[in-house]
Structures are given as C-alpha cells and as structure tokens.
Amino acid sequence: MIPKVQSVLLATLVAAAGLSTAACSGERTSAQTLPAPAPISIHVATVQSQPIDRFIRVTGSLAADEHAEVAAETSGRVIATPVERGTQVSAGALLVRISATEADAQLREAEANAAQIEARLGLAPGQAFDPIRVPEVMNAKASLDWAEAEFSRIKALLDQKVVSQSEYDQRLTQVQAARQQYLAAQNGAEQSYRSLIAARARVDLARKTTADTAVKAPFSGLVAERLVSTGDYVTRGTKVATVVKIDPLRVELTVPEQYLSQVKTGQPVRLSVDAYPEEIFNAKVRFVSPALKTDQRALTVEAVAPNADGRLKPGLFATALLQLPSPAPALLVPGSAVETVAGTSRVYVLKGDQVEERIVTTGERVGDRIEIATGVKAGEKVAANPRGKLTDGARVQLEN
C-alpha cells in the first residue's frame, strides 16, 4: 500500500515541475518579443561660451537726496502757511510767513540813522568816503589856510620891523590852533564814517530780519511735514516745516570686502524693490567710502537713482546689482534646458542616441539664457526642451 502512495506523489511532483518549466519558458518568450521604447523627440542647443556682464548682489535702503528741517530765523506770529504736506515746492518758495510789523519798524529806524550820518558827512548815495570833502573838514581847512596866510603876512612885516613880536607870536598861535582843528575835524570825520559803517550793518541786519519773516524752501522738493499753523508764535530756531528732495534718491549699500577692488565711482547699478517686483530701476555709484566698517568688514557705497516720476519713496528696501567693470566668460544654455526640482538643477547632455543627466550649478541669467557654472563644457549639446520627459540614459531622436 505504501509503495503505491509514493508512486502517486512522485507523479504529481513531476507534473508540477513540468508546468512550472513551461510557464517560465513562456514568460521568457513573451519578454523577448516586447518592442523597445520609442526614442523621445527633442531639440538640442549647443553650450556657448561668451563674455557676460556680472553683478554683485547687495541690499540697501532708499533715502532722500536732501532732507531739511526748516526753522524760523526770527520771532513773531505766523500769519500765513501756503503749503501743506505733500506740496511740491521749488527752491525759494514760501513755506511760512511771519508778521513783519516789528521788523519793518526796526528797518526804517536803522535806515534813518544811517541817512543822518551820511548827511553829516555830506555823502551822496553811492559816493565813496573822502575825509577831505566832509563839510566840517573843509571848514577847518579853510580856517587853516586863512591863518597860514595871515601868519605869512605878519612874518614879512616883522622882518620889516612894521609889527611887534607879540603880534607875530599871536598869529603863530592861531596857525597852530587852526592846524589842530583841521586834524581834529579829519579825525571826527573818520569816526563818523566808522559810525556810518556800523549803522549800515544795522540796516543790513534789520533788512535780513524783515526778509526772514518769509520762511522759504532751501531747495526744490516735497513738503514732508508742516509743523506750525496760522496764529502760532515762533521764536528763532523753531522748526516750521520739513522739506525733502526725492529726485534723485540716494541708496546706501553695504558691499563685502572681497569686492573692494571692483567697485568704482560711476559704476552702473540696477535696483529692484518689492513695491514694483517686475521692474528694474537704474542708478549710478556716486560715493565709495574710503574705509571699511570694522564691525562688518564691509564697504559703504552710495548710489543715486533718478526719480522724476516720484514712484520710488525714501525708506523702501532695495536689492541692488552692481555691474562689475569688465565682462567675464560664461557657459550659456537656454533657460528651458534647465530643470530644477527641489532646489536641484539638471540638464541632459546628448551622447549618441541617448542623453546623460548632469547635475549643474546655475549662475547669471542673460535674457532667455542662463549661465551654467559647473556640470557642462563648451560645445556640448543639451536637450533644449526636456519638459520632464527625459531620464538618464533615455534614447532620443532630434526633431527637424
């Protein structure tokens, strides 16, 4: 009985083995008859080497080119405020007017005092001072001339023994006295002229005080703040308005020390701000600091940006690209040839009828092309339109 069971089991195992062998043979036959994947059609582009402009990327803030806290230079009551916040003003435009009643009175008084001294000196308007032409000096000179003439006559008579010695001495004394009076008149004229200079200075001060009642804009710009109103009483030094000049704007940038030798005055700068994300604003380096900031090991650079339309505002944060002085060679491919996934960029290089995946490092973007810093060589051909359909080793064919 047992040998019969063993025979049945043996026959079953042989049949199973035969079926398994037949199945494996069928699978191999099916795999060998599957067609190969069709080549993927691609365009190719040649990796080109050419010089490109390079930039230093730095950040900074926009600031007004000029910022003035305008203050009153005389005391008085505010009688007019013709500007408001945001008013466009030109240099010399009226910001605030202060009552000029007291200043006008002081000016008239100073002018009267100066005119009085001029009349005493006999000076016509615009006439230069000559002490000999002062009336008092001319009178003293005439008296001296008469006394000298009389002395000469008496001296001649004394020689002829016609007059006495006492009369001669008297005439001599008169000459000496007249000469002293003449000198004193000249000295008095000089003193009066010095007084006239002081009086004219007081006239100038009074005239300036009168002019200072009109507080004016120091330069063309915008009124950022008006700090007083009609009726306020201001004293010398009271701030009345804030004026800013926003065309052009200043941009203060901090450049790392390794670029010290590559930053020059007049260098082009391209600015971008978050308020206008798709726009580029042009600027130019105006100032390069002569020393580095020791705490940052960085260089302070100031650029100026035209702002005729007033779209840029002081205080905006800006990203700046400083163009380096001389172009440097770069390897360029079309921007569409680079696939970036999860921060990793790759291109597919043509090798015969297949492509080879290369991990690359990108650099500057030049129009519709992009720089490849590492991963490819000049002259190699890359897939210009991978579009996520290529893998390493994929078979390809070129599109017409």
FENNORFEN-V208258 format. One record per residue. N is the residue number from 1. OMEGA is omega in degrees with one decimal (none if undefined). Layout:
BEGIN
N;OMEGA, N;OMEGA
END
This chain:
BEGIN
1;-178.0, 2;178.0, 3;179.8, 4;177.6, 5;179.9, 6;180.0, 7;179.9, 8;179.8, 9;-178.4, 10;179.8, 11;179.4, 12;-179.9, 13;-179.9, 14;-179.8, 15;179.6, 16;-179.9, 17;179.6, 18;178.7, 19;179.7, 20;-179.3, 21;179.6, 22;-179.6, 23;-179.3, 24;-179.3, 25;178.9, 26;179.3, 27;-178.8, 28;-179.7, 29;-179.4, 30;-179.2, 31;-177.4, 32;-177.1, 33;178.2, 34;179.0, 35;177.5, 36;178.5, 37;179.5, 38;176.8, 39;179.6, 40;179.8, 41;-180.0, 42;164.1, 43;176.7, 44;176.5, 45;-179.0, 46;174.2, 47;-175.6, 48;175.7, 49;178.5, 50;177.6, 51;176.0, 52;174.5, 53;179.3, 54;-174.1, 55;169.9, 56;-179.8, 57;179.5, 58;-179.9, 59;178.8, 60;-179.3, 61;177.0, 62;178.5, 63;178.1, 64;178.6, 65;174.9, 66;179.5, 67;-175.1, 68;169.7, 69;-174.0, 70;-177.0, 71;175.6, 72;178.5, 73;175.8, 74;-179.2, 75;177.1, 76;-178.7, 77;177.7, 78;-178.7, 79;179.3, 80;176.4, 81;-172.7, 82;-178.3, 83;175.1, 84;175.5, 85;-179.3, 86;-180.0, 87;174.5, 88;-178.2, 89;174.0, 90;179.5, 91;-179.8, 92;179.3, 93;-178.1, 94;176.3, 95;-178.0, 96;174.7, 97;179.7, 98;179.6, 99;-175.4, 100;-176.1, 101;-178.5, 102;-179.6, 103;178.0, 104;179.1, 105;178.1, 106;178.3, 107;179.7, 108;178.1, 109;-179.7, 110;178.7, 111;178.6, 112;178.8, 113;179.4, 114;179.9, 115;178.4, 116;179.9, 117;177.7, 118;178.5, 119;178.6, 120;-180.0, 121;180.0, 122;-178.2, 123;171.8, 124;178.7, 125;179.1, 126;-179.0, 127;178.3, 128;-178.9, 129;174.3, 130;-174.4, 131;-177.8, 132;-177.7, 133;176.3, 134;-176.1, 135;-179.4, 136;179.6, 137;178.9, 138;177.1, 139;179.5, 140;178.6, 141;177.6, 142;177.9, 143;178.9, 144;179.3, 145;178.8, 146;-179.2, 147;179.3, 148;178.2, 149;177.7, 150;179.7, 151;179.0, 152;179.1, 153;-179.9, 154;179.6, 155;177.5, 156;178.3, 157;178.3, 158;178.2, 159;179.4, 160;179.1, 161;-179.5, 162;179.7, 163;-177.9, 164;178.8, 165;-179.2, 166;177.6, 167;176.6, 168;-179.7, 169;179.0, 170;179.2, 171;177.9, 172;178.5, 173;178.2, 174;178.4, 175;-179.1, 176;178.7, 177;179.2, 178;178.9, 179;177.4, 180;177.8, 181;179.2, 182;178.4, 183;179.0, 184;178.7, 185;176.5, 186;179.0, 187;178.2, 188;177.6, 189;177.5, 190;179.3, 191;178.6, 192;179.5, 193;175.8, 194;176.6, 195;178.1, 196;177.6, 197;178.4, 198;179.9, 199;178.2, 200;176.5, 201;177.4, 202;175.2, 203;179.2, 204;179.2, 205;179.9, 206;178.7, 207;177.2, 208;178.6, 209;177.8, 210;179.2, 211;-177.7, 212;176.0, 213;172.8, 214;-179.7, 215;-171.1, 216;178.5, 217;-179.0, 218;-179.8, 219;178.2, 220;-180.0, 221;-179.9, 222;173.6, 223;179.9, 224;179.9, 225;167.0, 226;-166.5, 227;178.6, 228;178.3, 229;177.6, 230;-178.3, 231;177.1, 232;174.3, 233;-178.3, 234;175.1, 235;179.7, 236;179.5, 237;178.5, 238;178.2, 239;-177.7, 240;-178.1, 241;174.6, 242;-179.7, 243;178.9, 244;175.8, 245;-174.8, 246;174.0, 247;4.6, 248;173.6, 249;175.5, 250;176.7, 251;178.5, 252;-175.4, 253;177.0, 254;-174.7, 255;178.3, 256;-172.6, 257;-178.1, 258;178.6, 259;-176.0, 260;-175.5, 261;-174.3, 262;-179.4, 263;-177.2, 264;173.7, 265;-178.5, 266;-177.7, 267;179.7, 268;177.6, 269;175.3, 270;-176.0, 271;170.5, 272;179.7, 273;-177.6, 274;-178.1, 275;178.4, 276;-169.8, 277;-175.7, 278;-174.6, 279;175.6, 280;178.4, 281;-177.7, 282;177.2, 283;-178.7, 284;-179.4, 285;179.4, 286;-174.2, 287;173.7, 288;-176.8, 289;178.1, 290;-178.3, 291;177.4, 292;169.8, 293;-173.7, 294;-178.1, 295;-177.7, 296;-173.6, 297;-177.4, 298;-176.5, 299;175.8, 300;-179.1, 301;177.6, 302;177.4, 303;177.1, 304;-178.1, 305;175.3, 306;-177.5, 307;-175.2, 308;-179.1, 309;176.1, 310;-178.3, 311;176.8, 312;-176.5, 313;174.4, 314;179.9, 315;178.3, 316;174.2, 317;-175.5, 318;170.0, 319;-174.0, 320;173.2, 321;177.5, 322;-179.3, 323;179.3, 324;-170.2, 325;-174.1, 326;178.3, 327;178.7, 328;-178.4, 329;-179.9, 330;175.2, 331;-173.4, 332;172.8, 333;175.5, 334;179.0, 335;-180.0, 336;-178.2, 337;-175.9, 338;173.8, 339;179.3, 340;179.7, 341;178.4, 342;177.1, 343;179.3, 344;-179.2, 345;-179.4, 346;171.6, 347;179.7, 348;-176.1, 349;-178.5, 350;176.4, 351;-176.5, 352;178.7, 353;178.5, 354;175.7, 355;178.6, 356;-179.9, 357;177.4, 358;171.6, 359;-173.5, 360;172.7, 361;-177.7, 362;179.6, 363;-177.0, 364;172.7, 365;-178.6, 366;-176.6, 367;179.1, 368;177.8, 369;-177.5, 370;-179.5, 371;173.1, 372;-176.8, 373;178.9, 374;172.7, 375;179.7, 376;177.9, 377;177.9, 378;178.4, 379;177.4, 380;-180.0, 381;-178.1, 382;175.8, 383;-176.1, 384;-175.9, 385;-177.5, 386;174.9, 387;177.1, 388;-176.2, 389;-178.2, 390;172.2, 391;-179.8, 392;178.7, 393;-178.5, 394;176.5, 395;-176.4, 396;170.4, 397;-176.1, 398;174.9, 399;176.2, 400;none
END
